[in-house]
């Protein structure tokens, strides 16, 4: 039993690699469909951490970065580094690549590399691109909940703890826009970043973040000519992508009842139901200006919303 005073005395804030996104010794996942920009964002994140620069506006704790690539060789990676004008040097970036003619990289065989990176580089951040390209001594089934939740993910956590690493696993989304394989992958990591490309605008990317330690986030990004992701210039007062999609749907429906989980699934929104619920509540006044009125009713199990759209009138009419 502990008193408040005892808890305050022993309490320390979480050490972070990226403030409000990634804690020290955490395990994270970055997922997206092919060609959306997973590896580009990972290299940009690596550069921010390696140089101590902000990542999408979030503070970073400087650390050398180990990049483990199971799909791209060093020539492809160097081409991207040069195009993106990243600031890596011998002291803050190291690469392990899989040879096209060799078997998959094995997690156990990488232990010496991890030890060298931790001691000689004093490195704390590791990117594995791709997660499915790493082999285990006993193999595993990506779709098996027990394999992923009780064997594979715990192995990566052991490495985080043993070497004081924060690890980012890069992984695919399936056709249903959920993480490829077992749901144990999402449920076992400390946080997940999902990238989804806007169907209408090529360089518009929706960045969704879910975590057990930090508040969820939804950001609208764009890629510049150097393939760097930047925050969209849309003003914060404007309705965001998810709310605009919901508003357009509501205008067609006129009146309907829904839950946050129902609407995020129906509209295939790149956002979790809990984050959408918060977003909706924060935009009640903005939606009313557009003619959409939201009423909510709380039950023991869920919160139900009723949406009614009325064509708005304007001051000059």
C-alpha distance (Angstrom), angle and dihedral (degrees) to the residues before:
residue distance angle dihedral
X1 . . .
X2 3.82 . .
X3 3.77 132.0 .
X4 3.81 124.1 -137.0
X5 3.81 89.6 -105.3
X6 3.80 91.6 52.9
X7 3.79 91.4 48.6
X8 3.81 92.6 49.0
X9 3.79 90.6 49.8
X10 3.80 93.5 54.6
X11 3.83 97.4 34.3
X12 3.80 117.9 110.5
X13 3.79 127.7 176.0
X14 3.80 117.4 -109.8
X15 3.78 114.1 -89.7
X16 3.81 107.4 -124.1
X17 3.78 139.0 -152.9
X18 3.82 91.7 -168.4
X19 3.79 113.8 15.8
X20 3.83 112.4 -115.2
X21 3.81 90.8 -0.2
X22 3.81 112.9 57.3
X23 3.78 129.7 20.8
X24 3.77 125.1 -153.8
X25 3.82 113.6 -85.9
X26 3.80 90.5 13.3
X27 3.80 130.0 139.8
X28 3.81 118.1 -134.1
X29 3.78 139.8 174.4
X30 3.82 131.4 -145.0
X31 3.80 113.2 -161.9
X32 3.80 135.1 -178.6
X33 3.78 142.7 136.9
X34 3.83 118.0 -87.5
X35 3.83 116.9 -72.2
X36 3.82 95.2 14.8
X37 3.81 93.4 110.9
X38 3.81 110.1 -94.6
X39 3.79 94.8 144.5
X40 3.81 92.8 41.9
X41 3.79 91.6 54.1
X42 3.81 90.6 44.9
X43 3.82 91.5 53.5
X44 3.80 90.2 47.0
X45 3.81 89.8 51.2
X46 3.81 90.0 47.1
X47 3.79 90.4 52.4
X48 3.82 92.4 50.3
X49 3.80 92.1 51.2
X50 3.81 94.3 41.9
X51 3.82 91.7 53.0
X52 3.81 99.2 31.5
X53 3.81 92.4 -118.7
X54 3.83 123.2 142.8
X55 3.78 117.9 -89.7
X56 3.82 111.1 -140.2
X57 3.80 87.2 -26.9
X58 3.84 96.2 -47.5
X59 3.81 120.7 119.1
X60 3.79 118.0 -113.9
X61 3.79 133.9 -155.3
X62 3.82 107.8 -128.5
X63 3.79 115.2 -114.4
X64 3.79 137.9 147.7
X65 3.81 111.8 -100.8
X66 3.81 129.4 -135.2
X67 3.82 111.8 -154.4
X68 3.81 115.4 -163.3
X69 3.80 112.1 -166.6
X70 3.79 123.0 -168.6
X71 3.83 96.0 172.4
X72 3.83 110.4 29.8
X73 3.79 124.5 57.9
X74 3.79 123.8 -142.1
X75 3.82 93.8 -92.8
X76 3.80 91.8 58.1
X77 3.78 91.8 45.7
X78 3.81 92.8 48.0
X79 3.78 89.8 50.5
X80 3.81 89.9 55.9
X81 3.79 93.1 43.7
X82 3.80 90.7 54.2
X83 3.81 93.9 43.9
X84 3.82 90.9 50.0
X85 3.83 91.3 43.4
X86 3.80 92.1 -130.9
X87 3.80 119.5 -179.4
X88 3.79 103.8 -131.6
X89 3.80 122.2 147.9
X90 3.81 137.7 173.3
X91 3.78 92.7 -83.3
X92 3.81 100.3 51.4
X93 3.82 108.2 33.2
X94 3.80 135.3 49.1
X95 3.80 130.3 173.5
X96 3.78 133.5 -151.0
X97 3.81 113.0 -171.3
X98 3.77 132.2 -173.9
X99 3.78 114.4 -123.7
X100 3.83 111.8 -126.1
X101 3.79 90.6 -129.1
X102 3.81 96.8 48.9
X103 3.78 132.4 80.0
X104 3.79 122.0 -96.9
X105 3.78 118.0 -64.6
X106 3.79 107.9 -95.7
X107 3.79 119.3 -138.3
X108 3.78 93.1 -141.0
X109 3.80 92.4 50.0
X110 3.82 89.2 56.2
X111 3.82 93.8 62.8
X112 3.82 94.2 97.3
X113 3.81 90.3 50.1
X114 3.80 90.2 50.3
X115 3.80 90.7 50.0
X116 3.82 91.6 49.8
X117 3.80 92.4 47.3
X118 3.81 92.0 49.4
X119 3.81 96.9 46.1
X120 3.82 105.9 29.3
X121 3.81 98.2 34.7
X122 3.82 97.6 27.6
X123 3.81 84.0 -135.1
X124 3.79 124.0 174.8
X125 3.81 105.7 174.0
X126 3.83 127.7 70.6
X127 3.81 128.8 -179.5
X128 3.80 119.3 -161.8
X129 3.80 111.8 -162.3
X130 3.06 105.2 -153.3
X131 3.79 117.9 18.3
X132 3.82 92.5 -165.6
X133 3.82 90.2 53.5
X134 3.81 93.3 67.6
X135 3.79 116.8 93.0
X136 3.80 129.3 -150.6
X137 3.78 125.7 -148.3
X138 3.79 91.4 -112.4
X139 3.81 97.1 33.3
X140 3.79 122.9 -129.6
X141 3.78 143.1 -137.8
X142 3.81 111.2 -116.2
X143 3.82 89.9 -153.1
X144 3.79 96.0 49.2
X145 3.81 113.2 100.3
X146 3.79 94.3 -156.1
X147 3.80 93.9 48.1
X148 3.80 92.7 50.7
X149 3.80 99.8 37.3
X150 3.78 100.1 39.7
X151 3.79 104.1 29.0
X152 3.82 118.4 15.9
X153 3.82 103.2 39.3
X154 3.86 92.6 41.5
X155 3.83 88.3 55.1
X156 3.80 90.3 58.0
X157 3.81 90.1 46.3
X158 3.80 89.6 54.0
X159 3.80 88.9 56.5
X160 3.83 91.3 49.0
X161 3.78 90.4 52.8
X162 3.81 97.5 40.7
X163 3.81 97.0 49.6
X164 3.84 100.8 24.8
X165 3.81 89.5 -115.5
X166 3.76 130.5 156.7
X167 3.81 106.3 -148.1
X168 3.80 128.5 -158.3
X169 3.80 114.9 -162.3
X170 3.80 115.8 -159.1
X171 3.78 113.4 -147.5
X172 3.81 143.1 164.9
X173 3.78 132.1 -102.5
X174 3.79 115.7 -133.7
X175 3.82 127.1 -132.7
X176 3.82 90.0 -82.3
X177 3.82 90.8 56.4
X178 3.80 93.5 -112.6
X179 3.80 126.3 116.3
X180 3.79 112.2 -73.2
X181 3.79 111.3 -106.6
X182 3.78 131.7 6.7
X183 3.81 122.6 3.7
X184 3.81 85.9 -126.8
X185 3.80 87.5 82.2
X186 3.81 92.8 64.1
X187 3.79 93.6 38.0
X188 3.80 95.9 50.5
X189 3.81 101.9 49.3
X190 3.81 125.3 80.8
X191 3.78 94.3 -124.2
X192 3.78 143.6 -6.0
X193 3.80 132.1 -145.9
X194 3.79 115.5 -158.9
X195 3.81 122.5 -166.0
X196 3.80 119.9 -162.7
X197 3.77 126.4 176.6
X198 3.79 119.6 -131.0
X199 3.80 109.1 -112.4
X200 3.81 92.4 -138.2
X201 3.81 104.6 36.9
X202 3.82 116.6 51.4
X203 3.80 99.5 -152.4
X204 3.81 96.8 37.1
X205 3.81 110.9 105.9
X206 3.80 127.4 -176.5
X207 3.84 111.4 -141.0
X208 3.82 113.0 -160.4
X209 3.80 121.9 -176.9
X210 3.81 127.5 -167.3
X211 3.80 124.4 179.9
X212 3.77 143.2 163.6
X213 3.82 91.2 -140.7
X214 3.81 105.3 38.4
X215 3.78 138.0 39.9
X216 3.80 116.7 -86.5
X217 3.79 118.9 -103.2
X218 3.79 138.8 -156.8
X219 3.80 116.6 -167.2
X220 3.78 132.6 174.5
X221 3.81 111.3 -138.6
X222 3.77 135.6 -176.5
X223 3.81 131.3 -163.3
X224 3.79 118.1 -125.5
X225 3.81 125.8 -149.0
X226 3.82 90.6 -84.0
X227 3.83 91.0 55.1
X228 3.82 91.8 -109.3
X229 3.80 117.0 144.1
X230 3.80 114.1 -125.7
X231 3.78 132.7 -178.0
X232 3.79 111.9 -97.9
X233 3.79 115.5 -102.8
X234 3.82 91.4 -129.6
X235 3.80 108.5 128.5
X236 3.78 116.6 -109.5
X237 3.82 91.0 -120.6
X238 3.80 91.2 61.8
X239 3.78 118.4 93.8
X240 3.78 109.2 -97.0
X241 3.80 126.9 -123.4
X242 3.81 96.2 -91.3
X243 3.80 94.4 47.3
X244 3.82 91.6 46.8
X245 3.80 90.5 51.8
X246 3.79 89.8 49.2
X247 3.83 91.8 47.1
X248 3.80 92.5 52.1
X249 3.80 89.8 50.8
X250 3.83 91.7 48.2
X251 3.81 92.4 51.0
X252 3.82 89.1 58.6
X253 3.81 94.6 44.0
X254 3.84 96.4 44.3
X255 3.82 93.2 -165.6
X256 3.81 131.1 18.1
X257 3.80 144.4 138.6
X258 3.80 122.9 -124.0
X259 3.80 147.6 154.8
X260 3.80 124.9 -130.3
X261 3.81 91.6 -108.8
X262 3.83 91.7 48.4
X263 3.79 94.9 52.2
X264 3.82 97.5 42.4
X265 3.81 88.9 52.3
X266 3.82 95.9 42.9
X267 3.80 94.1 48.5
X268 3.82 93.5 36.7
X269 3.81 90.1 -128.0
X270 3.83 116.2 -174.8
X271 3.81 90.9 -127.4
X272 3.80 137.8 84.9
X273 3.84 119.3 -106.2
X274 3.82 92.2 -116.2
X275 3.80 93.0 52.2
X276 3.82 91.4 44.8
X277 3.82 89.8 52.4
X278 3.81 90.7 54.3
X279 3.79 91.0 45.1
X280 3.80 91.8 50.4
X281 3.80 92.6 50.0
X282 3.81 90.9 49.5
X283 3.82 91.1 52.6
X284 3.82 100.9 46.0
X285 3.82 92.3 110.7
X286 3.82 93.1 44.6
X287 3.80 91.1 51.2
X288 3.80 92.1 49.9
X289 3.80 88.6 57.0
X290 3.80 86.6 58.3
X291 3.80 92.3 49.0
X292 3.79 99.2 -100.3
X293 3.81 116.8 125.0
X294 3.78 120.6 -165.9
X295 3.79 125.9 -160.7
X296 3.78 121.2 -175.9
X297 3.78 134.1 -159.1
X298 3.78 123.9 -167.4
X299 3.81 120.5 -145.7
X300 3.78 129.6 179.3
X301 3.80 91.4 -94.3
X302 3.79 106.9 30.9
X303 3.78 148.9 -8.3
X304 3.80 115.9 -101.3
X305 3.79 123.0 -158.7
X306 3.80 131.1 -159.2
X307 3.80 116.7 -156.9
X308 3.82 122.6 -160.8
X309 3.78 121.2 -177.8
X310 3.82 121.5 -155.9
X311 3.78 121.0 178.3
X312 3.82 104.0 -106.7
X313 3.80 122.6 -123.8
X314 3.78 122.2 -136.9
X315 3.77 131.0 -137.0
X316 3.80 94.1 -117.9
X317 3.81 94.3 53.1
